[in-house]
């Protein structure tokens, strides 16, 4: 379990650095990663989870096209939006 937690932390750290570097080089676009955290899985057969908020504070649109991790066989992206205080 420690290994999975460390792997998820490494994924979030690498992802954060990558996005920040991308945002910095985009000139007008500013991508901010907020509240990253990871939850390790209980059993080896259960997936772990990592959560974060990606916010574009710039004036240009941007898109997240792909996510990969050497720490996981499969990485999935799920989007949650808050509307009227409900996610």
Backbone as CSV, one residue per row, in Angstrom:
resi,resn,N_x,N_y,N_z,CA_x,CA_y,CA_z,C_x,C_y,C_z
1,UNK,0.825,-1.189,0.000,0.000,0.000,0.000,0.871,1.255,0.000
2,UNK,1.997,1.221,0.726,2.892,2.372,0.725,3.394,2.656,-0.680
3,UNK,3.680,1.579,-1.424,4.178,1.730,-2.784,3.153,2.427,-3.671
4,UNK,1.895,2.049,-3.554,0.850,2.675,-4.354,0.665,4.136,-3.968
5,UNK,0.692,4.414,-2.678,0.539,5.794,-2.214,1.686,6.652,-2.743
6,UNK,2.910,6.108,-2.689,4.073,6.821,-3.197,3.953,7.018,-4.703
7,UNK,3.487,5.998,-5.414,3.317,6.106,-6.861,2.293,7.173,-7.218
8,UNK,1.180,7.213,-6.502,0.163,8.232,-6.766,0.686,9.627,-6.454
9,UNK,1.451,9.744,-5.364,2.039,11.037,-5.033,2.997,11.467,-6.139
10,UNK,3.822,10.529,-6.623,4.772,10.840,-7.696,4.027,11.272,-8.956
11,UNK,2.911,10.599,-9.260,2.110,10.965,-10.424,1.574,12.388,-10.287
12,UNK,1.016,12.702,-9.131,0.466,14.047,-8.924,1.568,15.095,-9.007
13,UNK,2.711,14.818,-8.394,3.825,15.766,-8.428,4.293,15.996,-9.863
14,UNK,4.475,14.920,-10.615,4.928,15.043,-12.003,3.883,15.759,-12.852
15,UNK,2.614,15.419,-12.655,1.532,16.045,-13.403,1.466,17.541,-13.105
16,UNK,1.609,17.886,-11.837,1.578,19.292,-11.434,2.708,20.071,-12.086
17,UNK,3.914,19.520,-12.047,5.056,20.196,-12.667,4.867,20.335,-14.170
18,UNK,4.361,19.295,-14.813,4.138,19.333,-16.250,3.124,20.399,-16.622
19,UNK,2.019,20.445,-15.917,0.978,21.432,-16.210,1.481,22.845,-15.938
20,UNK,2.206,23.031,-14.839,2.724,24.361,-14.530,3.722,24.806,-15.581
21,UNK,4.569,23.892,-16.038,5.530,24.235,-17.085,4.803,24.570,-18.379
22,UNK,3.774,23.815,-18.709,2.983,24.066,-19.912,2.302,25.420,-19.826
23,UNK,1.741,25.726,-18.679,1.075,27.009,-18.502,2.048,28.171,-18.589
24,UNK,3.243,27.986,-18.040,4.242,29.046,-18.060,4.714,29.324,-19.472
25,UNK,4.790,28.292,-20.318,5.289,28.491,-21.670,4.193,28.946,-22.630
26,UNK,2.961,28.918,-22.212,1.859,29.270,-23.095,1.645,30.771,-23.193
27,UNK,2.417,31.544,-22.449,2.289,32.987,-22.518,1.070,33.482,-21.778
28,UNK,-0.039,33.642,-22.476,-1.239,34.214,-21.897,-2.013,33.230,-21.020
29,UNK,-1.943,31.940,-21.326,-2.688,30.945,-20.545,-1.970,30.668,-19.234
30,UNK,-2.707,30.575,-18.174,-2.136,30.286,-16.863,-2.916,29.138,-16.244
31,UNK,-2.277,27.971,-16.188,-2.910,26.778,-15.645,-2.464,26.606,-14.201
32,UNK,-3.418,26.445,-13.296,-3.129,26.315,-11.871,-3.681,24.980,-11.378
33,UNK,-2.862,24.252,-10.615,-3.289,23.005,-9.987,-3.610,23.315,-8.532
34,UNK,-4.814,22.960,-8.093,-5.239,23.248,-6.726,-5.605,21.966,-5.986
35,UNK,-5.282,21.917,-4.732,-5.664,20.856,-3.795,-5.394,19.437,-4.300
36,UNK,-4.173,19.129,-4.772,-3.913,17.748,-5.185,-3.776,16.826,-3.981
37,UNK,-4.377,15.656,-4.049,-4.208,14.650,-2.999,-4.498,13.271,-3.582
38,UNK,-3.959,12.254,-2.924,-4.116,10.886,-3.413,-4.636,9.991,-2.307
39,UNK,-5.443,9.023,-2.702,-5.961,8.011,-1.781,-5.449,6.665,-2.270
40,UNK,-4.717,5.971,-1.420,-4.201,4.653,-1.781,-5.330,3.632,-1.764
41,UNK,-5.154,2.573,-2.521,-6.170,1.523,-2.533,-6.050,0.659,-1.288
42,UNK,-7.139,0.017,-0.922,-7.158,-0.850,0.253,-6.500,-2.187,-0.077
43,UNK,-6.806,-2.720,-1.232,-6.259,-4.003,-1.667,-5.541,-3.809,-2.997
44,UNK,-4.689,-4.753,-3.360,-3.966,-4.625,-4.620,-4.891,-4.624,-5.826
45,UNK,-5.999,-5.310,-5.742,-6.910,-5.378,-6.883,-7.827,-4.158,-6.983
46,UNK,-7.832,-3.318,-5.975,-8.669,-2.116,-5.987,-7.859,-0.933,-6.510
47,UNK,-8.471,-0.055,-7.273,-7.722,1.090,-7.797,-7.458,2.142,-6.725
48,UNK,-6.372,2.844,-6.889,-6.104,4.018,-6.071,-6.794,5.203,-6.730
49,UNK,-6.683,6.350,-6.133,-7.313,7.530,-6.719,-6.499,8.765,-6.382
50,UNK,-6.459,9.685,-7.316,-5.802,10.970,-7.108,-6.791,12.055,-7.524
51,UNK,-6.836,13.111,-6.770,-7.795,14.181,-7.015,-7.056,15.509,-7.094
52,UNK,-7.523,16.389,-7.957,-6.967,17.725,-8.061,-7.937,18.586,-8.848
53,UNK,-7.777,19.875,-8.721,-8.554,20.823,-9.502,-7.602,21.514,-10.452
54,UNK,-7.956,21.543,-11.720,-7.168,22.245,-12.732,-7.960,23.484,-13.111
55,UNK,-7.345,24.651,-12.937,-8.049,25.905,-13.211,-7.255,26.730,-14.229
56,UNK,-7.933,27.219,-15.241,-7.325,28.099,-16.234,-7.672,29.528,-15.849
57,UNK,-6.680,30.272,-15.381,-6.910,31.654,-14.966,-6.520,32.644,-16.054
58,UNK,-6.122,32.133,-17.205,-5.715,32.993,-18.313,-6.887,33.381,-19.191
59,UNK,-6.577,34.045,-20.275,-7.612,34.501,-21.205,-7.765,33.576,-22.402
60,UNK,-6.811,32.658,-22.609,-6.882,31.715,-23.726,-7.415,30.369,-23.245
61,UNK,-8.216,29.723,-24.075,-8.717,28.385,-23.759,-7.587,27.373,-23.853
62,UNK,-7.698,26.307,-23.094,-6.726,25.223,-23.128,-7.479,23.929,-22.884
63,UNK,-6.881,22.792,-23.273,-7.535,21.497,-23.078,-6.527,20.491,-22.543
64,UNK,-6.985,19.615,-21.688,-6.194,18.479,-21.227,-6.539,17.329,-22.165
65,UNK,-5.559,16.884,-22.951,-5.824,15.887,-23.977,-5.512,14.460,-23.553
66,UNK,-4.559,14.293,-22.634,-4.119,12.939,-22.315,-3.470,12.912,-20.944
67,UNK,-3.664,11.810,-20.228,-3.005,11.597,-18.941,-2.438,10.188,-18.948
68,UNK,-1.171,10.059,-18.583,-0.537,8.746,-18.452,0.267,8.722,-17.165
69,UNK,0.577,7.529,-16.703,1.397,7.378,-15.507,2.171,6.072,-15.592
70,UNK,3.488,6.113,-15.323,4.253,4.876,-15.275,3.898,4.045,-14.038
71,UNK,3.197,4.644,-13.092,2.848,3.962,-11.845,1.545,3.175,-11.948
72,UNK,0.811,3.345,-13.051,-0.487,2.676,-13.165,-0.661,2.089,-14.560
73,UNK,-1.300,0.953,-14.633,-1.579,0.336,-15.921,-2.634,1.101,-16.705
74,UNK,-3.521,1.781,-16.003,-4.580,2.542,-16.639,-4.847,3.802,-15.817
75,UNK,-4.987,4.916,-16.507,-5.303,6.185,-15.859,-6.586,6.704,-16.493
76,UNK,-7.531,7.118,-15.664,-8.802,7.638,-16.157,-9.012,9.048,-15.620
77,UNK,-9.671,9.864,-16.418,-10.007,11.227,-16.012,-11.520,11.304,-15.846
78,UNK,-11.952,11.850,-14.735,-13.376,12.086,-14.493,-13.539,13.563,-14.173
79,UNK,-14.540,14.182,-14.727,-14.776,15.603,-14.513,-15.996,15.802,-13.629
80,UNK,-15.869,16.703,-12.678,-16.998,17.110,-11.842,-17.147,18.614,-11.964
81,UNK,-18.354,19.062,-12.151,-18.627,20.492,-12.214,-19.600,20.840,-11.105
82,UNK,-19.431,22.012,-10.541,-20.329,22.494,-9.502,-21.318,23.461,-10.153
83,UNK,-22.605,23.189,-9.977,-23.653,24.063,-10.481,-24.638,24.310,-9.347
84,UNK,-24.835,25.552,-9.014,-25.724,25.934,-7.915,-25.340,25.259,-6.605
85,UNK,-24.026,25.129,-6.375,-23.528,24.562,-5.129,-23.558,23.048,-5.047
86,UNK,-23.928,22.369,-6.138,-24.002,20.907,-6.149,-23.044,20.366,-7.202
87,UNK,-22.230,19.361,-6.800,-21.286,18.761,-7.756,-21.913,17.571,-8.424
